[in-house]
Amino acid sequence: MKLGDIAKNSKLNLKMISEEEIRNLHKVLLVILDDLLKICDEYNLNFILIGGSAIGALREKGFISWDDDIDIAMPRKDFERLYNIVEKKYAEKYSILHPQSEENYGRILPKIRLKNTDYRTILEYDLNDAGIFIDIYTIENIPDGKCKRFIHGIICLFMGFSLSCRRIYKGYSFFKEYNNGITFKIKAVIGLILSFASIEKWAKWTDYWYSKCKDETSKDVGVPSDDFHYFGEIYSRSDFCNFVETVFEGRKCKIPSNFDSYLKKRYGDYMTPPNVDAHERNSYISYDLGIYKEEF
């Protein structure tokens, strides 16, 4: 079922985001992006645009018109530094939900959130802090040895799958309205079995294994939290951690030097826009630009 259909048929008071709301959301996202660029320049940290944000930079020189977020990736060590910097110097304006925090709500994908704003989709139904956000995917080291890599990968896949099941079980009454197929029910049962530990602990364990390899000189890196999971998200360090500049809404940003092969693998002919019927706008539970709505 498409998100638009979910919004129309839902009892959860979901509303499909309008074109005007997306345009205003983009303006607030650029506030976060500008601060990230400033912090990373000051502290010599690196991040790259990935996914739809990388496509937008290459094809549109900015946002894809129906995209409601920005996706970036950072080396694990740079993310940890960014987290500490934001906590110490930018806590009045931003929050970052760290997978290793005590209250992580079962999340392993960090998001930097702008305080005093609100953008709550069905994926944020249980968060206290649901400010407008930028997703931060952590780039992890991948072991060089075949045996170590295989073991590490299997454990990461198991942990990611277990966390997914645990999350479905936790939110079963909420999610079953729009996804109640047999696979969903099986994962909910597995989540019940795994409920001997809290969802926060499962997130901590998963994040621990994702970041287990500490070899900063390994030949390959990966983004196990992304859609293709561990073995489908392995890239040469020399490609993925070397960057080329691009322009995103007038800002100089970076994308991986292997952007063409990376994006073709994920999206095929990424430079050709999809048909209008394939444009899928998100739905939200709540939307509030806070003090920024006065500027638009």
C-alpha positions in Angstrom: 0.0 0.0 0.0 1.3 3.4 -0.9 1.8 6.1 1.7 -0.9 8.2 0.1 -3.4 5.4 0.4 -2.4 4.9 4.0 -3.1 8.5 4.8 -6.5 8.5 3.1 -7.6 5.2 4.8 -5.9 5.6 8.2 -7.6 5.9 11.5 -4.4 7.4 12.9 -5.1 11.0 11.6 -2.4 10.8 9.1 -2.2 13.7 6.6 -0.4 13.6 3.3 2.2 16.4 3.2 1.3 19.1 0.7 3.6 20.6 -1.9 3.7 23.9 0.0 4.5 22.1 3.3 7.4 20.3 1.6 8.8 23.5 0.2 8.7 25.1 3.6 10.1 21.9 5.2 13.0 22.2 2.7 13.8 25.7 3.9 14.1 24.5 7.5 16.2 21.5 6.5 18.6 24.0 4.9 19.0 25.7 8.3 20.2 22.3 9.7 22.4 21.7 6.7 24.0 25.1 7.0 24.9 24.5 10.7 26.2 21.0 9.9 28.5 22.5 7.1 29.7 25.1 9.6 30.4 22.6 12.4 32.1 20.1 10.0 34.3 22.8 8.5 35.3 24.2 11.9 36.1 20.7 13.4 37.4 19.0 10.3 34.6 16.5 10.1 33.3 14.9 6.9 29.9 13.9 5.7 28.5 13.0 2.3 25.1 13.2 0.7 23.7 9.7 -0.1 20.6 8.2 -1.5 17.9 10.6 -2.8 19.9 13.6 -1.6 22.9 12.7 -3.7 20.6 12.2 -6.7 19.0 15.5 -6.0 22.3 17.2 -6.0 23.4 15.7 -9.3 20.1 15.9 -11.1 18.3 18.9 -9.6 21.2 20.8 -7.9 19.1 20.4 -4.7 16.1 18.7 -3.3 14.0 16.3 -5.3 10.7 18.1 -5.2 8.8 15.4 -3.3 11.6 14.4 -0.9 11.0 15.4 2.7 14.4 14.9 4.3 18.2 15.0 3.7 20.2 11.8 4.0 23.9 12.0 4.8 26.6 9.5 5.8 29.5 10.1 8.2 32.5 7.9 9.2 31.7 6.5 12.7 34.6 8.4 14.3 33.4 11.7 12.8 29.8 11.0 13.9 30.9 10.4 17.5 32.8 13.7 17.5 29.8 15.5 16.0 27.5 14.0 18.7 29.8 15.3 21.5 30.1 18.7 19.9 26.4 19.1 19.5 25.8 17.9 23.1 28.3 20.4 24.5 27.8 23.5 22.3 24.5 23.3 20.4 22.2 21.5 22.8 19.9 24.5 23.0 19.2 24.3 19.2 19.7 20.6 18.4 19.4 17.1 19.7 20.9 13.9 18.4 19.4 10.5 19.4 22.5 8.3 19.8 21.9 4.5 19.4 23.9 4.0 22.6 21.9 6.4 24.7 19.8 5.1 27.6 16.6 6.1 25.8 17.1 5.4 22.1 13.5 4.1 21.4 15.1 1.2 19.5 16.7 3.5 16.9 20.1 2.8 15.3 19.9 5.5 12.7 20.9 8.8 14.3 19.0 11.9 13.3 20.0 15.5 14.2 16.8 17.2 15.1 16.0 20.9 15.3 14.4 21.7 18.6 11.1 23.6 18.8 9.9 22.1 15.5 7.8 19.0 14.9 7.6 16.6 12.0 6.2 13.3 13.2 5.7 10.5 10.7 4.4 7.0 11.4 8.1 6.0 12.1 8.3 8.6 14.9 5.0 7.8 16.6 6.7 6.9 19.9 9.3 9.6 20.1 9.2 12.5 22.6 11.4 14.6 20.4 10.2 14.6 16.8 11.8 17.7 15.5 12.6 18.3 11.8 15.6 16.2 11.1 18.5 15.1 8.9 19.3 11.3 8.8 22.9 10.4 9.7 24.0 7.0 8.4 27.3 5.9 10.0 30.0 4.5 7.8 31.6 1.5 9.5 34.9 -0.3 9.0 34.5 -3.8 7.4 37.0 -6.5 8.4 39.5 -7.5 5.6 39.7 -11.2 6.4 37.0 -13.3 4.6 36.2 -15.4 7.7 36.0 -12.3 10.0 33.9 -10.5 7.5 31.5 -13.3 7.1 31.0 -13.8 10.9 30.7 -10.0 11.4 28.2 -9.8 8.6 26.0 -12.6 9.8 25.9 -11.2 13.3 25.0 -7.8 12.0 22.3 -9.2 9.9 20.9 -11.2 12.8 21.0 -8.1 15.1 19.4 -5.9 12.5 16.6 -8.4 11.8 16.1 -9.0 15.6 15.8 -5.3 16.2 13.3 -5.0 13.4 11.2 -7.8 14.8 11.4 -6.3 18.3 10.2 -2.9 17.0 7.3 -4.4 15.2 6.2 -6.2 18.3 6.5 -3.0 20.3 4.4 -1.1 17.9 2.1 -3.9 16.7 -1.2 -2.3 17.6 0.0 0.9 15.9 1.4 -0.6 12.7 -1.0 -3.4 12.0 -3.6 -1.0 10.5 -1.5 -0.6 7.3 0.7 -3.7 7.3 -0.8 -6.9 8.7 0.4 -9.6 6.2 1.9 -12.9 7.2 5.5 -11.7 7.2 4.5 -8.9 9.5 2.8 -11.2 11.9 5.7 -13.7 11.9 8.1 -10.8 12.7 5.8 -9.7 15.5 5.9 -13.2 17.0 9.7 -13.3 16.8 9.6 -9.8 18.5 7.5 -11.2 21.3 10.1 -14.0 21.8 12.9 -11.3 21.9 11.0 -9.1 24.4 13.0 -10.6 27.2 15.2 -7.5 26.6 14.0 -3.9 26.0 14.0 -2.4 22.6 16.6 0.1 23.8 19.0 -2.8 24.7 18.5 -4.4 21.3 19.4 -1.1 19.6 22.5 -0.8 21.7 23.6 -4.4 20.9 22.9 -3.8 17.2 24.9 -0.6 17.1 27.7 -2.2 19.0 28.1 -5.0 16.4 27.7 -2.6 13.5 30.7 -0.6 14.9 32.6 -3.6 16.1 35.5 -3.3 13.6 37.9 -0.6 14.7 40.4 -1.0 11.9 40.5 2.5 10.3 42.8 1.1 7.6 40.6 -1.7 6.4 40.2 -2.0 2.6 36.4 -1.7 2.7 33.8 0.2 4.6 30.0 -0.3 4.8 26.7 1.3 5.8 24.9 -1.7 7.5 22.0 0.4 8.6 21.0 1.3 5.1 18.5 -0.5 2.8 20.8 -3.2 1.4 22.0 -4.1 4.9 25.5 -5.5 5.6 26.7 -7.4 2.5 24.8 -5.2 0.1 26.4 -2.0 1.5 30.1 -2.7 1.3 32.2 -0.2 -0.6 35.9 0.3 -1.3 37.3 2.8 1.3 39.3 4.5 -1.5 36.0 5.2 -3.3 33.5 5.8 -0.6 35.7 7.8 1.8 37.2 10.0 -1.0 34.9 12.7 -2.0 34.0 15.0 -4.9 32.2 18.3 -4.5 28.7 19.0 -5.8 26.2 21.7 -5.3 23.0 21.3 -3.2 20.7 24.3 -3.1 23.7 26.6 -3.6 25.8 24.9 -0.9 29.0 23.1 -1.6 28.5 19.5 -0.4 30.3 16.2 -0.9 29.4 12.9 -2.5 31.5 9.7 -2.7 33.9 9.5 -5.6 32.2 6.3 -6.8 28.8 8.1 -6.9 27.9 6.8 -10.3 28.3 3.1 -9.5 26.9 3.6 -6.1 23.7 5.2 -7.4 23.3 2.9 -10.4 23.5 -0.1 -8.0 20.7 1.3 -5.9 18.4 3.1 -8.4 19.4 2.2 -12.0 19.1 5.2 -14.3 19.1 7.7 -11.5 19.5 10.7 -13.8 16.1 10.1 -15.4 13.2 11.4 -13.2 10.5 8.9 -12.6 6.9 9.4 -13.9 4.7 11.6 -11.9 2.7 8.6 -10.7 5.9 7.3 -9.0 6.3 10.5 -6.9 5.5 9.3 -3.4 5.0 12.0 -0.8 5.1 11.1 2.9 2.4 11.3 5.4 2.6 12.8 8.9 1.0 12.7 12.3 2.1 16.3 13.2 3.9 19.1 11.4 5.0 22.4 12.9 7.8 24.6 11.7 7.9 26.4 15.1 9.5 29.9 15.0 10.6 29.3 11.4 7.0 29.4 10.0 7.1 33.1 10.5 9.9 33.4 8.0 8.1 31.9 5.1 
